[in-house]
Amino acid sequence: MGTDHAQTPGGLGITVGYFRDADALAQWRSNAEHRAAQRRGQAEWYQSHTLHVAKVERSHEFTRAQVPQNPKAG
């Protein structure tokens, strides 16, 4: 399992959770600690939320190489 999260300064956020398979997702959904966190989130933190379940067919990542800064450049 893994997650990615991003949030705007205004509080709009997105969290993406990754699971090895459907069984791992089902175990997480039924986990008592997770269920308690869901109830608390709905009661205290979130006005609304949307859940999408999808299968990743392909994934690609890009990372820009760091360019060394030239102290003499002007």
N, C-alpha and C positions, 0 to 999 in steps of 0.2 A: 504494500500500500504506500502511496505517496500523495502529496497534495501540493497545489500551487494556489496562491492567494494574491489578489490585488484589490486596492481600495482607493477611491477618490478622496480628496480632502473633504468633500461634502458627505462622506459616509457610504456612498454606493460601493458595494463590494461584490467580488466573485471569488468563489473557491471551487477548484476542480480537484476531485479525488480520483485516484487511480487504484484499481484493484486487479490482482493477477487473473481472476476469473469470476464467474457469476456466484460461485459458492462463497468466495471471500467477501463479496459484496453483501450477500445474504447474512453472513455471520456478523458483519459490521452493523447492518441494519437492526439486527436483533440483540446486539450487545446492550446490557442494562445500563452501563455508564453512558453510552452514546444516546440511548433513549432518554435518560435523565437530562442530558445536555440539550437535546431537542426541545423538551418541555420547558426548560429554563429559557432557552433562546426565544421561543414563541411567547412566553409570558413576560420577559423582561427586555429583550434586545431588539427583536425584529418586528417591523410593522407588516412585512410580507416577505415571502421567499418563493422561489420557483426551483423545482428539481427536474433535471433532465438526466436520463440514463442513456448512454450511447456507447457504441463499440468503436474503438479506434481502429481503423483499417490501415492507416499509414501515418507515420509521424516523421517530422523533419525538424532539425534544430540548426540555427545559425548563430555563431558568436563572432562578433567583429574582433579582429586582432588588435591588441593595444599597440599604438604607434608611439615609439619613444619620442619624448619631447626634446627638441634641440634648444638648449639654452641660448645659443647664438642667433636663433631665428628671431626675426623681428617684427 
